[in-house]
Each structure stands twice: as structure tokens, then as C-alpha cells.
Amino acid sequence: MDYFPRQIEAELHEVSKKYPVITITGPRQSGKTTLVRTIFNELPYYNLENPDVRALLKTDPRSFINANPAGAIIDEVQHVPELLSYLQQTVDERKIDVTYVLTGSNQFSILNSISQSLAGRTAILKLLPLSLNEILDVLPDKTDDILYRGFYPAIYSQDLNPTKSYRYYYETYLERDLRQMIQIKDLDLFQKFIRICAGRIGNIFNASSIANEIGASVPTIKSWMSILQASYIVMLLQPYYENINKRLIKSPKIYFYDVGLASYLLGIEDFKQISRDPLRGGLFENLIVMELVKYRFNQGLNHNLYFYRDSHHNEIDIVFKKGQELYAFEIKSAQTFHPGFLKGLNYFDSVFNDRVKQKFLVYDGTFEHVLDKKHVINFRNLTSSLLF
């Protein structure tokens, strides 16, 4: 299949009726270009990765605007941020009659430019790699194979070897982007840093500990982490805490936006290695966290996800907050249910009582049931079970 219908399409159609500019950010190769060229196939397309197109827009942006009075698709717009000021003038004059669709893979850069020029004039959506529901028909039977392949569209549409594909992705896109964003004096040191991050999936991000391990300064580690966040490589999940009589840990947890890339960085070259890897549980947890993030982003919403851990090490893997309501998720990579899996959910329920709207145990087993108002579900059915 060349194109997988994306769940964000409904939101994309909706915002196109209300905003003259639509901005879509997300990782490189997550499907942004294919999506917008499919949905807005009547608009002319310009890729600013092309040096000739980029030079044209830089030297004469007004001519570009005049040549595309009804709108256009502008890919990787962060390369010519000054264009946004010209778009501002156009959309202010012709709010209803234009549709400019912008994409970018550096979220900090593009959002900073938009805040200066297009605030209030653009809808901002985030497109991550494919979700489970988007590829159910081609999803591997084995969970370990899913963790190995990840969710980048080309791996499924072109039947690519995941190890080779992620190697090319890492070397051509990630390293190039990083060189454009910061001066990395020792690339080997940075590569060690990103692999250490992969080895700490689902664990607390401790800049001092990583700095000591690889021989870099704490400010350098924090700067590199910011770059990984800006490039949609790593997401830091913040802790949930409020005014309760518990001292909660305030450092975030590390997750990768795509579990396949994380598997590659861990040196996994075959899905059969996953079952023997000590980080299989972390990779499985990463998959579930990202499914919830995608579920929210595809609705055009912030993810509002946190984790919970108090000073006594009582922990919940994911807490979703909606107003005053809380949704709790415990994640287990096991295929067999055990009542002990519910311990964290029971504790969380006792702390927050009636505020907990739904409680889920997400695992790799096929037996699904509701036990004492706790939903025990297979991870493939996660988002179809949600009420938010």
C-alpha cells in the first residue's frame, strides 16, 4: 500500500475550513508530505529542501506569493522563515480565499517563527509515525516484530529492512539536522549519548548521570536533549504532581517518538533479539506511551500525559488529565495476566478516589476483561477502549 489513511485527516479537513494557514510538524519521514499532497492535491507544491526553490523564495518571496494567490503547500518551511511575514500580509487581506499548508520537522524552529508572524492565523497539528490502528491490516502478528519495525510509513509501504532503513534515517536525516542546529565537536560522543538515551527508555532523565558516564558537561547534555526533542526523536514525559501530601519526583522520563528507531539504537538487528533483550519491557512501554500521544495529536490536542511516582516508589506508568478527571494506565509486556499487575492502579485509586475516571491495565495478552472497574486490555485495542 502506497498510502495509509491517517487518523488526523478528519481534524485536517476541519481546520482547513476555519484557518487560512495550516502548519503540520512532526518527525522527518512521518508522512507529512504524503498526507498534505493527498488531502490538498489541488494546491501547488514547493519543497524548500530543494536549493533552487529555497533560493527563489529567499530572493523574491513576494513574487512567490503573487504566483500562488489561492495558496500552496510549502514543505520544510523552517528553511525560509522570512516567508512567513509575507504570508501574514496575504492572509490578513484574503482570510477566506487562501489555504497555505506548511510543514516542518524542527518543532522549536518552526513554532518560534510562527509565533512571531502567524499567531492566531494558523492551526498547528503534529503528525507522528503511523499508529497501530492505521496499519492493522499489515501489522505483524508478533509483538516483538512490531517493536523491531517501529511505525515509519516507508517500512510498511516499501517493505524495507528496518535495521538498514533506520541506519539510513539516522545517518542522512538526524545527523545532518543536528549539524545544522548545533556545532557537534565530537560526533562519536553524541552518538554515545543518543544510544545511552535509548538504553534508558522509561527511566528518569538524569543529565548529571549521563554527563558523568560519557565525559561531557551537564549543560552539553541538556543542550543535546533539547535538540533531540526539537527533532522529534525523544520526548520527555513529565511527572504528575499536585498539592497532596506526597513528595513526588519532578524529573521527566525518556521515551522515543518511534520505538523502531530506539530498537535500532540499542543494536537490535532482528525481531528475535527483542525477546532476549533486557529492555523489552521498556520498548513495549514506549510503544504504548506513543500510541496515546498519537491518539491525542491526531485529534489536534495536546497529549496531557504524565507519569506518577511518589517518594515511596508507588508508581503509575501513565496518567492522563482531562480537567479534574484522571485516567490511569499501567503497562505490562507480559502475555499472561497476574492480579499483582493491578497494585499500582489500586494505590492510585486510593489516593485520588472519585477523580479517577477510568483505569487500564495494558498488556500483551489476549484475554480481555474488566476486574473491579479496571479494564484489562490487549495493547492492539488500546485506543478503541478510550473515552477521551
N, C-alpha and C positions, 0 to 999 in steps of 0.2 A: 504494500500500500504506500503510495507516494505522499498522501496527506492524511493525517489522523485528525478528525474533527476535534476541536478543542472546547473544553467546557467554558472557557472565558468568552466564547463567541457571543453568547446571549448578552453579557454585560457590554461587550464591544458595540453591538448593534444599538443598545440602549443609550450609551453615552454619545454615540455618533449623532443622535437626534437632538442633543442638548448642548454640545460643545463644538466650537469651530476647530479646535485642535485636540488631538488625542495623542498622548505620549505613552509609549509602551517600553518599559525597561525589563531587563532580565539577562540571564547569562548568555554569552555567545553560544550560538547553535541550539538555543532552546526552542526555536521555531517562530521567532518574531516576524522575520521577513516572509516566510511562507504564509503565516496567518494573515498578515495585513494585505499581502498581494492577492490572497484568495478572497477575503471579505471586501476589499476595496479595489477590485480588479479594473474599475473604470478610471482610476487615478493614475497619472504618470508616476514612474518610479525612478528615484535617484539614490544611488549608493555612494555615500561620502567616503567609503573605503577606497573608491576609485580616485586616484590622484588627479585625473583630468577633471572629473566632476567637482571634486573638492576645490581645485584651483579656480574653476569657473564661478562657483558660489562665493568664494572668498573675494575675488576681484570685482564682481559685479552682482551682488545679491539682489539689487532692485530689478535688474533685467530678468533674473530668475523668477521673482515674484510676479512680474508683469506677464511673463510667459506662461504662468500657471495660475490664472486668476481664480479658478474654481477649486484649487487645492492640489496636493501632491503627497506621495509617500516619500519621506526623507529618512533614509536608513543611516544609522550611526551618526546622528546629528551632533553629537558632542565634539566632532572634529571641526565644526564651524559654528561655535556658539554665538558669534555675532549675527548670524542669520535670524536668530530668534527675535531680535529687536525689530527687524523688518517685518517679520510675521505679525508681531504685535500691532503695528500700524495697519496692516491689511485686515486682520480680524476685527479690529475696532471699527473699521469703516464698513465691513461687509460680514457681520457676525453670522448671519443665517446662510449665506450663499457659498461659504467655503468649508472645506474639510481638509486640513493638513494632518497627516498621520506621521508622527515622529517616533523613531526607535533609537535605543541606545543601550549599550552593555556596561556602561560605567555609571552606576546609580548616583554616586555623590556628585560627579561632574555634571551630568545632565540635569539633575534636580536643582543644583545650585544655579545653573544658567536659567532654568525655567522660573525659579523663584524671583529672579531679577527682571525677567521680561514678560512672562506669560502667566503670572499668578492670577488665578481666578478665570483664566481663559482656556485652560486645558484640563481634560480629565487625565488622570495618571493611573495606569494599570501596570501590573507586574506579571510577566509570563515566565513561569519556571518550566523545566523539562516536563515531559509527559507525566500524567497521573496514572494510577492503576486503572481507573475506570475508562480512561481514554484508549487503553491498549488491551482491554480484556480479551479480545479475540486473538491476540498474538502473544499474550503473556505466557512465559514459560511455566510449566507445571511445577517445577522445583523452586522452592523459595530461595535456595542458595543461588540458583541461576539468575533470579531477579536481582539479588543483591550484587551479583557479579556484573550483570549487564547495565544496571542503572536505568536511566529514563531519557537519555538524549534521543531525539526522534530519529536521527540518521542510523543509529544502531539497529533500529527495528525496520525502518523503511528501506534501508540498503543492505540489511543482513550483514553488518560489519562485525569483525572480530573486536570484542570490547577492549581487550588489552592494547591492541595496536591503535584502535580508534582513540582511546584516552591518552595514549602516548603522544599521538599527533596533536591532539587537542591541547595537551599540556604544553608541548614544545612550541607550537605555532601561535596559539592564541594567548594562553596565560602568560608565558614568559615574555612575549612581545608586549602585551599590555602593561605588564609590570615595569618593563624597561622604559616605557613611555611615561609612566606615572611617578617613578622614583628612580634614583640612582642606586642600583644594587652593586656594590663594590665586589662582593663575594657571592656569586650565584650559587656556588656549592653550599654555602652556609644557609642561604634562603631555601634551597631545595631540602636541606635537612630540617629546617623549621616547618615547612608545609607538611612534610611526612610525619613529623612529631605531632602536629595538629591532627592528622588522620589517626594516629595511634592513640589519641585522647578523645575520640568521639564519645559524646555523652558524659564527659568528665568536666570538672571545673577548669576554666581557663585561668591559669596562674602564670602571668608574664614573668615573674621573678624566677620561678622554677624552670621555665623553658629557657630563659636567658642564661641561667647557670649551666644548663645541660648542653647548650650549643656554643657557649662562649660569645654571646652578644649582649649588648646593653638592654636594659628594660625598655627605654624609650624606642629603641630599634624594633624590639619585639612588638610593642604596641603599634608602631607605625606600620609594620608588615601586616599585622592583623587587620588594621583599618583598610589596607589595600585589598586583602582577601575578601573583606566584607563588601567593599565598593565594587569588586569584580564579580560578585555573586558566586564566590567559591565557598566561603564559610559564613555561617550565621551563628551569632551568639544569642542563646536563649536566656533571657533574664529571669531571676528568681521572683516568685510571687511573695510579697510580704505586705502586711498592713499592721495596724495598731492592735496587735494581740500580744499576749504575754509569752512570747517566744522570741528568742534571738535567732533570726534567720540569716543564712549565708547570703551575701549580697554579690558574690561574683557570678558571672554567667557561665553557661555550659557551651561547649563547642559542638557544632553539627555542620555537616557539609550539605550544600544545596542539592548535590547529587551523590547518591550512595555508590554508584558505579565508579565515579572519579575517586572517591575515598578508597574503594577496594583496590583500584589501580595503584594509588599512592602507598598502600600497605604491601605492595609487591605480589598481590594475588593475580595469577595468570590463568586460572581455570576455576570454574564454579565448584569443583570438587574440593578445592583447597578451603573453601569457606567453612565447611562443616568442622574442619580441624583447627580453624583459626580462633585464638582466644578472644578476638574482638567480634565474633559473630553476633553476640548479643547486642553490642554497641551499634553494629551496622544495621541490624534489624530495628533497633530503636530509632536510628537515624531515618530509616525509611518511613516509619510511622509519623515521626515529627514532621517530615516534609510533606506527607500526604495531607496533614491537617493544615499546614501552611498553604499548600496549593489550593485546597478546598476554599479557604478564605480569600486568597488572592484572586481566584477565578470569579469570585463574586464582587470584585472591586473593593475589598475591605482589608483593613489591617488584620494581621493574624491574631493578635491579642492572646498569644500563648506564653505561658511561663512554666517554670518547674517549681516544686515546693520541697524544701528541706529545712528542718529546724535543727536546733543545737543538739538535739538528742538523736539525730540522724533518721528521724521519721521523714519519709520521702514519698512524693508522688511524681511520676515522670513528666506529666503534662497537666497543667491547669489552664483551662480556657475561661476567660472572664467576659461576661456579657452583662453590662450594667452591674447589678449587685448579685447576679446569678453566677454560679461557678459550675464548671463541668470538669470532672476528674478522669484522667486516663492513666492506667497502669499498663506497662508494656512488658510482655514476656515472649522470648523467642522459642519457648518450648512448644512441642506439639501435643503434650498431654497436660490437661488441666489439673491443678492442685489447689485445694482450698487456701493454702498458705499464700497463694498469689494475691489474695484479697486483703491481706493485712494492712497494706498502706492505704487502700481505699476506705477500710473501716475506720482507721485512725483519722483520716482527713474528714470523713463524715462526722466524726465525734467532735472535731474542732469547729467546723463551720456549719453543722446542723442543717437547718432548712434552706440555707443558701445554695446547697449542692443540688443542682437541678437533675443531672444525670451522672452516672458512674459507669466506667467501662474498663473491662479487662480485655486488652487486645493481644491475641497470641497467634501462634502458627497452627493451632489445632483446628479441626473441622467441626467438632461438637460445639454448637452454639446454644446458649440458654440464658435465662435470667435467674439469678440466685440472690435472694434478699435485695431486690431492686438494683442489682448490679448486672450489667449486660456483659456477658462473656461472648466475644465475637471473634471470628477469623479476620485477619487483617485485610483480606481482599474485600470484605464487606463493610469496612470502617465507615466511609463517608455516607453510604446509603442508610446508615443507622442513626445519623445525627439529626438533631432538631434545631440547629442554629445555622 
